[in-house]
């Protein structure tokens, strides 16, 4: 499994029309149904150009992209998904 960072900015209209907890439920239900091997690690509300930062593990980039598309659709949001390497894995790579 690989780690991915998902940055999400929810459209203002979606925030005013939907309860954020309802959006979360919709996203989690849709991701669980479409991508059962994805494991959510952590979610953060952040200040800045994005509303949320999520860390999840996915078997591959295609599945991570699918997660991003589900969030876009269900939450009416702009997303960016990035692969991430732990510091320990990076150090191992550098030592090889």
C-alpha positions in Angstrom: 0.0 0.0 0.0 1.2 3.5 -0.8 0.4 6.7 1.2 -1.4 9.6 -0.5 -2.2 13.2 0.6 -5.6 14.5 -0.5 -6.2 18.3 -0.4 -9.8 19.4 -0.7 -11.4 22.8 -1.2 -15.2 22.6 -1.0 -17.2 24.9 -3.2 -18.8 27.7 -1.1 -22.3 26.8 -2.5 -21.8 23.2 -1.3 -20.8 24.4 2.2 -23.9 26.6 2.5 -26.3 23.9 1.1 -25.0 20.9 3.0 -23.9 20.0 6.6 -20.2 19.2 6.5 -20.9 16.1 8.5 -23.4 15.0 5.9 -20.7 15.6 3.2 -18.3 13.5 5.1 -20.8 10.6 5.4 -21.5 10.7 1.7 -17.8 10.7 0.8 -16.9 7.9 3.2 -19.8 5.7 2.0 -19.0 6.3 -1.7 -15.2 5.6 -1.1 -15.9 2.5 0.9 -18.2 1.1 -1.8 -16.0 1.9 -4.8 -12.5 1.5 -3.2 -12.8 -1.1 -0.4 -9.0 -1.5 -0.2 -8.4 2.2 0.7 -7.5 2.8 4.3 -8.1 6.3 5.7 -5.4 7.3 8.1 -6.2 10.8 9.3 -8.2 13.9 8.4 -7.5 17.5 9.3 -9.3 20.7 8.9 -6.7 23.3 7.8 -6.5 27.0 7.3 -5.3 28.3 4.0 -6.4 27.7 0.4 -7.7 24.2 1.2 -10.4 23.2 3.7 -9.2 19.6 4.4 -6.1 17.5 4.3 -6.6 13.7 4.4 -4.0 11.0 4.5 -5.0 7.6 3.1 -3.4 4.4 1.9 -4.2 3.0 -1.5 -3.0 -0.1 -3.4 -2.1 2.1 -6.5 -2.3 5.5 -8.1 -5.4 4.7 -10.1 -7.4 3.9 -7.0 -6.1 7.1 -5.3 -7.2 9.1 -8.4 -10.6 7.4 -8.0 -10.8 8.5 -4.4 -10.1 12.1 -5.6 -12.9 11.9 -8.2 -15.4 10.6 -5.6 -14.6 13.5 -3.3 -15.0 15.9 -6.1 -18.4 14.5 -7.1 -19.8 13.9 -3.6 -18.6 17.0 -1.9 -18.7 19.4 -4.9 -15.0 20.1 -4.3 -11.7 20.8 -5.9 -9.1 18.2 -5.0 -5.4 17.5 -5.4 -3.9 14.1 -4.6 -0.2 13.5 -4.1 1.8 10.4 -3.4 3.8 10.6 -0.2 6.8 8.7 1.1 7.5 8.4 4.8 10.7 9.9 6.1 11.9 6.5 7.2 11.4 5.0 3.7 13.1 8.0 2.2 16.2 7.5 4.4 16.3 3.8 3.4 16.2 4.7 -0.2 19.0 7.2 0.2 21.2 4.7 2.1 20.8 2.0 -0.7 
